[in-house]
């Protein structure tokens, strides 16, 4: 979801600019991170996210910082077609992954994504598609077939098996 949000902001040529941190705030957060070693990474990130959630921010145009191609797309279509297509693809993949535990390739919505990428949809229509995809992806979380946390042992076993297969298959 986060990657999709970033791509959507690129697509709309906007950026979120937080209020400047107070002097010493970064050091306090760093101390918190290192001090509470009985908390796992997810718990620490949730606490820091909660602390930062009330921080004022503003949305600014990012057109001036865009590259030549992206700037041309924003001028021509009103949005960056490539980033919009990526953002919507990512949301659809999130929804599929949490509901089924897998991903389908080629993408079932490939024609829609191509249409966006080719600039065949208005900014308003693309925004509507994005908002629907975002809502469905968020709702899918409640019906997820995925575990809340990964199984480290299973991940390690899969990793070592892949490495073994790569080493055995290496003919050098």
C-alpha positions in Angstrom: 0.0 0.0 0.0 2.8 2.4 0.8 4.5 1.8 -2.5 1.2 2.4 -4.3 0.7 5.7 -2.3 4.1 6.9 -3.3 3.5 6.1 -7.0 0.1 7.8 -6.8 1.7 11.0 -5.4 4.2 10.8 -8.3 1.3 10.4 -10.7 -0.4 13.4 -9.4 2.8 15.4 -9.2 2.4 16.2 -5.5 4.4 15.6 -2.4 3.7 15.6 1.3 5.9 17.9 3.3 5.9 17.4 7.1 6.4 20.3 9.5 10.0 20.5 10.6 10.9 18.3 13.6 11.8 20.1 16.8 15.5 20.2 17.8 16.5 16.9 19.4 13.4 15.0 18.2 15.3 12.7 15.9 17.7 11.8 18.7 14.9 11.0 21.1 13.2 8.7 18.5 16.6 7.0 17.8 17.1 6.5 21.6 13.6 5.0 21.9 14.3 2.6 19.0 17.6 1.4 20.6 16.4 1.4 24.2 13.2 -0.8 24.1 14.8 -4.0 22.8 12.0 -6.2 24.0 9.6 -4.6 21.4 9.8 -6.1 17.9 10.3 -3.9 14.8 6.6 -3.8 14.0 5.7 -2.6 17.5 8.3 0.1 17.4 7.2 1.3 14.0 3.6 1.4 15.1 4.6 3.6 18.1 6.6 5.9 16.0 3.9 6.1 13.4 1.4 7.0 16.1 3.7 9.6 17.5 4.1 11.2 14.0 0.4 10.8 13.0 -0.5 14.2 14.5 2.4 16.0 12.9 1.0 18.8 10.6 1.9 18.5 7.0 1.0 20.1 3.7 0.7 18.9 0.2 2.8 20.7 -2.4 3.3 20.4 -6.1 6.3 18.4 -7.2 6.2 19.4 -10.8 9.4 21.5 -10.6 11.4 18.5 -9.4 10.1 16.1 -12.0 12.3 14.6 -14.8 11.7 15.6 -18.4 9.5 12.6 -19.3 7.3 12.7 -16.2 6.9 16.5 -16.5 5.8 16.1 -20.2 3.3 13.5 -19.2 1.8 15.7 -16.5 1.6 18.6 -19.0 0.0 16.4 -21.6 -2.4 14.3 -19.6 -2.7 16.1 -16.2 -1.0 13.2 -14.5 2.0 10.8 -15.0 0.5 7.9 -16.8 3.3 5.4 -15.9 3.1 6.1 -12.2 -0.7 6.0 -12.2 -0.7 2.6 -13.9 1.9 1.3 -11.4 -0.1 2.5 -8.4 -3.3 0.9 -9.6 -1.5 -2.4 -10.5 0.0 -2.5 -7.0 -3.3 -2.0 -5.3 -4.9 -4.8 -7.3 -1.9 -7.0 -6.5 -2.2 -6.3 -2.8 -5.9 -7.2 -2.9 -5.3 -10.4 -4.8 -2.3 -11.4 -2.6 -4.2 -10.9 0.7 -7.3 -12.6 -0.5 -5.7 -15.6 -2.3 -2.1 -15.8 -1.1 -0.9 -15.6 -4.7 -0.6 -13.4 -7.7 -1.8 -13.9 -11.3 0.4 -13.2 -14.3 -0.3 -11.8 -16.7 -2.4 -9.3 -14.8 -6.2 -9.8 -15.3 -6.5 -6.0 -15.6 -3.7 -5.6 -18.1 -6.0 -3.9 -20.7 -7.0 -1.3 -18.1 -3.4 -0.7 -17.1 -2.4 -0.4 -20.8 -5.2 2.1 -21.4 -3.9 4.2 -18.4 -0.3 3.9 -19.5 -1.2 5.0 -23.1 -3.0 8.1 -21.7 -6.4 7.0 -22.9 -8.2 7.9 -19.7 -8.9 11.3 -18.2 -7.4 12.3 -14.9 -10.8 12.1 -13.3 -11.5 8.6 -14.6 -8.1 7.4 -13.5 -8.6 8.9 -10.0 -11.9 7.1 -9.7 -10.3 3.8 -10.7 -7.5 4.4 -8.1 -10.0 5.3 -5.3 -12.0 2.1 -6.0 -8.8 -0.1 -6.1 -7.6 1.5 -2.9 -10.9 0.9 -1.1 -11.0 -2.7 -2.3 -7.4 -3.3 -1.2 -8.1 -1.8 2.3 -11.3 -3.9 2.7 -9.5 -7.0 1.6 -7.3 -6.8 4.7 -10.2 -8.0 6.9 -10.5 -11.2 4.8 -6.8 -11.9 4.4 -5.7 -15.6 4.1 -2.1 -14.5 5.0 -0.7 -14.9 8.6 -0.2 -11.8 10.7 3.5 -12.5 10.8 5.8 -14.6 8.7 7.1 -17.9 9.9 10.9 -17.3 10.2 11.7 -21.0 10.2 9.7 -21.6 7.0 11.3 -18.6 5.3 14.8 -19.8 6.3 14.1 -23.3 5.1 12.8 -22.0 1.7 15.8 -19.7 1.4 18.4 -22.4 2.1 16.6 -24.8 -0.3 16.8 -22.1 -3.1 20.5 -21.5 -2.3 21.3 -25.2 -2.4 19.5 -25.6 -5.7 21.4 -22.7 -7.2 24.7 -24.1 -6.0 24.0 -27.5 -7.3 22.9 -26.1 -10.7 25.9 -23.8 -11.0 28.1 -25.4 -13.7 31.1 -23.1 -13.2 
